[in-house]
Amino acid sequence: METRAEHEALDAGFADMLAPGQEPLYARFLLTNRAGHEAVEPLLSRSSLPWTDDGRLAALRADCRALRLPRLSPPPPARLSLALPEALGAAYVLEGSRLGAAFLFKALRRNGPSGLPVRYLQASSDPAPFRRLIGLANETAWSGAEMDRAVASANRTFRTFRALAEGARIRMTIS
């Protein structure tokens, strides 16, 4: 609940992404996620959190190449401690996005061929890693301060993605 406002603020920017004629918004979604994963995944891989590269970043890069999208300006330096609470908060954002990706992937398939690349959505539509993360979080005895640090990290991660999305809106053009 403590991350709801930041999560909703990020999602609001992509609410109409699947509407007809909104291909630039879908492209911005891909650019945002690529830059965000590029900023956060390396930190998670060096943290004490069990984290493995599951190919989502490679799928994002492939989708961006398919649309011939430019790179965003370098992502801002992610401010994430490698300690478990902060890593958990950041991973919560990345892994929680799987729930939305599954919904988006199903919606695109239901609407018929769109010509949009969907490797990232397909690679992200398995909710099992999110469930494992929540299981790990529930099995760990967290102090109030550690939980506060995890929530703060999740909110910072949501804000990082939103800043990337806003930058993509300004800098990107699709021909």
N, C-alpha and C positions, 0 to 999 in steps of 0.2 A: 504493500500500500504506500510505503514511503517513496517509491519511485514513480508512482502513477502519473503525477503532473509532468515530469520530464518525458516519460514514455509517450503520453498522449500528445505532448507538444511536438515530438519528433514524428509520430504517426500522422498527425494532422497535415503535415507538409506533403504527404504522399497519398492522401485519402482518395483522390480521383485518378490514381495512376493507371487503372485498367479501363477507364472510360475511353470510348472512341476518340481518336485524335490526340491522345495524351502520351504519345510515344516519347516526347522529350522528357516528360516527368518520369517515365520508366527508366530512361537513360540516366537521369539524375539519381534515381534510386540505386542503379548499378554503380555509378561513380562514387556515390556516398559510401556505399557498403565496401567497395574495393579499398578506398582510402582508409576507412575505419578499421577494416580487418588488417590492413597493412600496418596500421599504427598499434593495434592492440595485441594481435596474435603473437608477435615475437616476445612481447613482455610476458604473456601467459605461458609461453613455452619455457621461459626461464624462471617461472615462479614455482612455489611449492605445491601448487594445485596440479592434480593429474590432468594434463592437457595434451592432446595430440592433434596434429594437422590432419584434418579429414577431407582436404581437397576443396573446401569452399572458396578459399582465396584463389586457387587455380581456376575454379569455375567462374568466379567473378572476372578474372583477367581475360578468360576466353570469351565471355559474353561481351565485355567491353571492346575487345578486338573485333568481334563479329559486327558490332555497330560502328567500328572505327572511331571510338570515343577518345578524346584527348585525356591526358593525365590531369588530375587536379593539381593545384599547387601542392607542394609537399605537405603531408598531414602535419598538424601541429604536434609538437612533442607530447606524447601521451604521458601524463603524470600519474603513474601507477607504481605503487610500492610492489615489490615482489612478495610481500607478506601475504599469507593466506586470506585474511579478510578482504583486502583490496583486490586480490586476484579473483576471489569469488564474486565480488560485485561486478567487475568487468566481464567475467565469464557469464554471469547471469544475463547481461545484455546480449552478448553474442549468441549464447545458446537459447535464450528466450525468443530470439528472432525466428527460430525454427517454427514456432507455432504460427506466426504470421506468414512465413514462407510456404508452409503447407497449404494454408488457406488460399494464398495468391496462386500457387501452382495449380490447385484444383480449379480455381476460377478461370484461369487462362485456358486450361484444357476443356472446361465446360463450354467456354465461349467459342471454341473452334480455333483453327490455325490463325495465329496473329502475325507470324513472321518475326516475332520478338525472340531473342535467345533466352532460354530458360534453364541453362545449366546450373546457375547459382540457386534458383528456386528449387530445382530438382534435388541438388546436393544438400540443400538445407531443410528439406521437408520431413526428415526423420526426427520425431520428438524424443527418441530414446536418450540421446546425449543430455538433453535438458532435464529429463527425469532423473538421470544418474547424478547430475549436478545438484538437483534439489535433494536427492537422497543423501548425498555427501553433506550438504548443508544441514540437513535434519539430524544426521548422525553425530555431528560435531557439537561439543558443548561450547557455546559462544557466550562470552561475557557481553554485557550491554555495550561496552565500549567497542568491542570487536564487531558487533552487529552494526553499530553506528558507522564504523569505518567501512564495512561492506556496502551499506546503503549509500554512503557518500561517494564511494568509488563507482557504484552503478549510476548514480546521478551524474557524475562527471563524465562517464562514458556516454550516456545519452546526450549530454550537452555537446560533447565532442562530435558525435555523429550529426547532431543538428547544425552545428557550425559548419561542418563539411557540406551538408546539404544546401545550406544558404550560400556558401561559396560557389557550389556547383551551379546554382541557379544564375548567378551573376556571370560566371566565366564561360559557361558552356553554350555552344550553338550546335545544332544538328542540321546537316544539309541533306 
